[in-house]
Amino acid sequence: MDYGDYADAYFDLADKFENLFQRPVDLVTDKSSSNPFLINSINKTKTLLYG
């Protein structure tokens, strides 16, 4: 998938989740951050929706 298609799919998915859950959604991948403070904050506030 090229970068343009990836970006379109990413933002389309984020919009669909926000419409579904009626709240803001942040999509984060394991590889998208190396900042340990951000990772710690995400781990404290993340919510498993399906597992």
BELWOUR-V750970 format. One record per residue. N is the residue number from 1. PHI is phi in radians with two decimals (none if undefined). PSI is psi in whole degrees, 0 to 359 (* if undefined). Layout:
BEGIN
N,PHI,PSI
N,PHI,PSI
END
This chain:
BEGIN
1,none,130
2,-1.36,168
3,-1.06,321
4,-1.13,316
5,-1.18,322
6,-1.08,314
7,-1.10,317
8,-1.05,315
9,-1.14,320
10,-1.07,309
11,-1.26,329
12,-1.13,317
13,-1.11,316
14,-1.05,316
15,-1.10,318
16,-1.14,319
17,-1.12,318
18,-1.10,320
19,-1.18,320
20,-1.15,313
21,-1.61,353
22,0.94,45
23,-2.84,160
24,-1.11,144
25,-2.29,134
26,-1.92,123
27,-1.69,120
28,-2.29,134
29,-1.75,162
30,-1.04,327
31,-1.61,358
32,-1.46,349
33,-2.44,140
34,-2.06,3
35,-1.35,114
36,-1.12,331
37,-1.23,319
38,-1.15,316
39,-1.06,318
40,-1.09,316
41,-1.11,317
42,-1.08,315
43,-1.11,330
44,-1.33,332
45,-1.98,355
46,-1.22,154
47,-2.25,123
48,-1.32,124
49,-1.73,333
50,-2.68,128
51,-2.82,*
END
